[in-house]
Amino acid sequence: MATVIDCYSRRLVGWSIAEHMRTDLVADALLAAAHQRGSLSGATFHSDHGGQYVSKDYAELCRQLGVTRSMGKVGTSADNAMAESFNATLKRETLAGAHGWTDAAHARRAVFAWITRYNTRRRHSYCDHLSPATYENTHYTTTLATAA
């Protein structure tokens, strides 16, 4: 699974699942985020040094979308700490102690349901104990009212 998480709201804005971790998987997640947001121009994408993230094809996609890639030193866990934390929470809450899902279709359904709940109902301490979607909506509404 590849994810694109908004660092401000912690909302999962793009994701893709496959039985591999190749460049097209992470590209699909980034394209899903671009579709969800309308544009990613000016965004920064933090990742580790995995081959899929350093590939020429992924670099070109980021360039086309106006996304700056950010990677720390090799072996630095802070590169994608938010994604690692998200993945740990996803596994803990969807598997609930099981070793895996019965099949790929069941895994996709479980992950989709969890992501929907995570974005719209699951409270996050970083977001003042609001869901990521509510946190975004509250912030953007306040910002627009202040600007008007």
C-alpha positions in Angstrom: 0.0 0.0 0.0 1.2 3.5 -0.9 -0.2 6.6 0.8 -0.2 10.4 0.4 -1.0 12.1 3.7 -1.7 15.8 4.2 0.8 16.9 6.9 -1.5 19.7 8.1 -4.7 17.8 8.7 -3.4 14.2 8.7 -6.0 13.4 6.1 -5.2 10.5 3.7 -5.7 12.2 0.3 -4.3 9.5 -1.9 -3.7 5.8 -1.7 -3.2 2.7 -3.8 -3.0 -1.0 -3.0 -1.2 -3.7 -5.0 0.7 -6.9 -4.4 4.0 -5.1 -5.2 5.8 -1.9 -4.2 6.8 -0.6 -7.6 6.9 2.9 -9.0 3.4 2.6 -10.6 1.9 1.9 -7.1 3.3 5.1 -5.6 2.5 7.0 -8.7 -1.1 5.9 -8.6 -1.4 7.1 -4.9 0.1 10.5 -5.9 -2.3 10.8 -8.9 -5.2 9.9 -6.6 -4.1 12.7 -4.3 -3.9 15.2 -7.2 -7.4 14.2 -8.3 -8.7 14.5 -4.7 -7.2 17.9 -4.2 -7.5 19.3 -7.7 -3.8 20.1 -7.7 -0.7 19.3 -5.8 1.3 22.2 -7.2 3.6 23.6 -4.5 3.2 20.5 -2.3 6.2 18.7 -0.7 6.2 14.9 -0.6 8.3 13.3 2.2 9.5 9.8 1.6 12.3 7.4 2.4 14.8 6.3 -0.2 12.9 3.4 -1.6 13.6 2.6 -5.2 10.1 3.5 -6.3 10.5 7.1 -4.8 13.9 7.7 -6.3 13.0 6.4 -9.8 13.2 8.6 -12.9 9.5 8.0 -13.6 8.4 9.1 -10.2 10.7 12.2 -10.3 9.1 13.1 -13.6 5.6 12.7 -12.3 6.4 14.9 -9.3 7.8 17.5 -11.7 4.7 17.4 -13.9 2.4 17.8 -10.8 4.6 20.6 -9.3 5.5 18.4 -6.3 8.8 18.8 -4.5 10.3 15.5 -3.3 11.9 15.5 0.2 14.2 12.8 1.5 16.5 12.9 4.4 19.7 10.9 4.8 19.6 7.2 4.1 18.4 5.4 7.2 16.8 8.4 8.8 13.5 7.4 10.3 12.1 10.9 10.3 11.8 10.9 6.5 8.4 9.3 6.5 7.5 9.1 10.2 4.0 10.2 9.6 3.4 7.5 7.0 5.0 4.8 9.3 2.7 5.9 12.1 -0.3 5.9 9.8 0.6 2.4 8.6 1.0 1.1 12.1 -2.4 2.4 13.2 -4.0 1.0 10.0 -2.6 -2.5 10.7 -3.4 -2.4 14.4 -7.0 -1.2 13.9 -7.9 -3.3 10.8 -6.2 -6.6 11.6 -7.0 -6.4 15.4 -4.4 -9.1 16.2 -4.9 -11.3 13.1 -1.9 -12.1 10.9 -3.5 -11.1 7.7 -6.7 -11.0 5.6 -8.3 -14.0 4.0 -7.8 -12.6 0.5 -6.9 -9.5 -1.5 -10.5 -8.4 -2.0 -11.2 -8.6 1.7 -8.1 -6.6 2.5 -9.1 -3.9 0.0 -12.6 -3.7 1.5 -11.3 -3.5 5.0 -8.7 -0.9 4.2 -11.3 1.2 2.2 -13.8 1.2 5.1 -11.0 2.0 7.6 -9.7 4.9 5.5 -13.3 6.4 5.2 -13.7 6.2 8.9 -10.2 7.5 9.5 -10.7 10.6 7.4 -14.3 11.4 8.4 -14.9 10.1 11.9 -11.7 9.0 13.7 -10.5 11.6 16.1 -6.8 12.6 15.9 -4.9 14.2 18.8 -3.0 16.4 16.4 -6.3 17.8 15.0 -7.6 18.9 18.4 -9.4 15.6 18.7 -11.3 16.2 15.5 -11.3 13.9 12.4 -9.0 15.1 9.7 -11.9 16.1 7.5 -13.6 18.1 10.2 -10.2 19.7 11.1 -9.7 20.8 7.5 -13.3 22.1 7.1 -13.0 24.0 10.4 -9.6 25.5 9.4 -10.6 26.5 5.8 -14.0 27.9 7.0 -12.2 30.0 9.6 -9.5 31.1 7.2 -12.1 32.2 4.6 -14.2 34.1 7.1 -11.1 35.9 8.4 -10.0 36.7 4.8 -13.5 38.1 4.0 
